[in-house]
Amino acid sequence: MDFDFSNDMRKGTYNAKFVKSGEHVFDAVMFAGTVGVYTGVKYGGFGITLNERTERQTTVTALKSIWSAFTGVTEVSWLVRDTLTKCEDFKCA
């Protein structure tokens, strides 16, 4: 959390417990307002953390993001969430 606005992000950070059909699936560190997962752990299975650095948002990068949304590109935080939901071990992840 070394972004220019990290103090604001810290205020909206919380630990979430994901449950499906009454069963504990995984835990994740979440940021208020997001639904994707950037850091999570499936106890007895694996842990995963997304660590990336992206270029500053410009008109071009904003248009790339919009284009991706309409062409079926999966946002990486959704891939992390799906992996934690579906995989039981490191090999699957």
C-alpha beads as a LAMMPS data file, in Angstrom:
LAMMPS data file: protein, C-alpha beads

93 atoms
92 bonds

1 atom types
1 bond types

-500.0 500.0 xlo xhi
-500.0 500.0 ylo yhi
-500.0 500.0 zlo zhi

Masses

1 110.0

Atoms # bond

1 1 1 0.000 0.000 0.000
2 1 1 2.582 2.484 -1.133
3 1 1 0.326 4.523 -3.372
4 1 1 -0.005 8.287 -2.992
5 1 1 -3.414 7.740 -1.375
6 1 1 -2.417 4.868 0.958
7 1 1 -3.632 6.634 4.122
8 1 1 -7.126 6.752 2.659
9 1 1 -6.906 3.092 1.595
10 1 1 -5.869 2.008 5.098
11 1 1 -9.081 3.452 6.511
12 1 1 -11.123 1.175 4.242
13 1 1 -9.107 -2.018 4.662
14 1 1 -10.682 -5.007 6.399
15 1 1 -10.326 -8.790 6.754
16 1 1 -13.105 -10.740 5.044
17 1 1 -14.178 -14.332 5.544
18 1 1 -15.666 -15.842 2.373
19 1 1 -18.354 -18.453 2.993
20 1 1 -20.232 -20.616 0.479
21 1 1 -23.186 -22.795 1.491
22 1 1 -22.274 -22.265 5.134
23 1 1 -18.687 -23.498 4.634
24 1 1 -15.618 -21.318 5.141
25 1 1 -13.862 -21.057 1.747
26 1 1 -11.044 -18.524 2.253
27 1 1 -10.010 -15.303 3.963
28 1 1 -8.898 -12.129 2.206
29 1 1 -7.684 -8.629 2.940
30 1 1 -10.200 -6.368 1.215
31 1 1 -10.478 -2.712 0.330
32 1 1 -13.859 -1.030 0.751
33 1 1 -15.582 -0.592 -2.586
34 1 1 -13.812 -3.466 -4.343
35 1 1 -15.121 -6.963 -5.056
36 1 1 -11.958 -8.515 -6.451
37 1 1 -9.300 -10.044 -4.175
38 1 1 -5.672 -8.936 -4.093
39 1 1 -4.464 -10.962 -1.076
40 1 1 -6.035 -14.138 0.240
41 1 1 -5.378 -17.425 1.993
42 1 1 -7.050 -20.827 1.783
43 1 1 -5.945 -22.527 5.009
44 1 1 -4.441 -25.946 4.391
45 1 1 -4.118 -25.083 0.706
46 1 1 -2.256 -21.950 -0.415
47 1 1 -1.951 -18.199 -0.117
48 1 1 -1.796 -15.671 -2.924
49 1 1 -0.923 -11.994 -3.192
50 1 1 -1.112 -9.775 -6.236
51 1 1 1.834 -7.421 -6.382
52 1 1 1.938 -5.235 -9.441
53 1 1 2.904 -1.762 -10.400
54 1 1 0.951 -0.062 -13.148
55 1 1 1.450 3.145 -15.024
56 1 1 -0.388 6.242 -13.907
57 1 1 -3.921 6.553 -15.248
58 1 1 -4.067 8.556 -18.451
59 1 1 -6.693 8.894 -21.127
60 1 1 -4.974 6.081 -23.046
61 1 1 -4.850 3.692 -20.064
62 1 1 -8.473 4.520 -19.212
63 1 1 -9.524 3.669 -22.767
64 1 1 -7.527 0.411 -22.573
65 1 1 -9.431 -0.493 -19.382
66 1 1 -12.781 0.259 -20.977
67 1 1 -11.821 -1.734 -24.097
68 1 1 -10.796 -4.694 -21.902
69 1 1 -14.155 -4.665 -20.146
70 1 1 -15.986 -5.029 -23.458
71 1 1 -13.654 -7.644 -24.977
72 1 1 -13.910 -10.256 -22.223
73 1 1 -10.623 -9.617 -20.446
74 1 1 -10.851 -10.709 -16.807
75 1 1 -9.574 -8.205 -14.258
76 1 1 -6.709 -9.840 -12.361
77 1 1 -8.304 -9.403 -8.918
78 1 1 -11.266 -11.472 -10.170
79 1 1 -8.844 -14.181 -11.303
80 1 1 -7.347 -14.263 -7.798
81 1 1 -10.836 -14.492 -6.262
82 1 1 -11.867 -17.296 -8.650
83 1 1 -8.649 -19.192 -7.892
84 1 1 -9.263 -18.986 -4.132
85 1 1 -12.859 -20.086 -4.661
86 1 1 -12.209 -23.026 -6.993
87 1 1 -8.764 -24.415 -6.105
88 1 1 -7.952 -26.522 -3.067
89 1 1 -4.160 -26.652 -3.395
90 1 1 -1.109 -24.880 -4.767
91 1 1 -0.889 -27.104 -7.845
92 1 1 -4.385 -26.093 -8.966
93 1 1 -3.714 -22.414 -8.206

Bonds

1 1 1 2
2 1 2 3
3 1 3 4
4 1 4 5
5 1 5 6
6 1 6 7
7 1 7 8
8 1 8 9
9 1 9 10
10 1 10 11
11 1 11 12
12 1 12 13
13 1 13 14
14 1 14 15
15 1 15 16
16 1 16 17
17 1 17 18
18 1 18 19
19 1 19 20
20 1 20 21
21 1 21 22
22 1 22 23
23 1 23 24
24 1 24 25
25 1 25 26
26 1 26 27
27 1 27 28
28 1 28 29
29 1 29 30
30 1 30 31
31 1 31 32
32 1 32 33
33 1 33 34
34 1 34 35
35 1 35 36
36 1 36 37
37 1 37 38
38 1 38 39
39 1 39 40
40 1 40 41
41 1 41 42
42 1 42 43
43 1 43 44
44 1 44 45
45 1 45 46
46 1 46 47
47 1 47 48
48 1 48 49
49 1 49 50
50 1 50 51
51 1 51 52
52 1 52 53
53 1 53 54
54 1 54 55
55 1 55 56
56 1 56 57
57 1 57 58
58 1 58 59
59 1 59 60
60 1 60 61
61 1 61 62
62 1 62 63
63 1 63 64
64 1 64 65
65 1 65 66
66 1 66 67
67 1 67 68
68 1 68 69
69 1 69 70
70 1 70 71
71 1 71 72
72 1 72 73
73 1 73 74
74 1 74 75
75 1 75 76
76 1 76 77
77 1 77 78
78 1 78 79
79 1 79 80
80 1 80 81
81 1 81 82
82 1 82 83
83 1 83 84
84 1 84 85
85 1 85 86
86 1 86 87
87 1 87 88
88 1 88 89
89 1 89 90
90 1 90 91
91 1 91 92
92 1 92 93
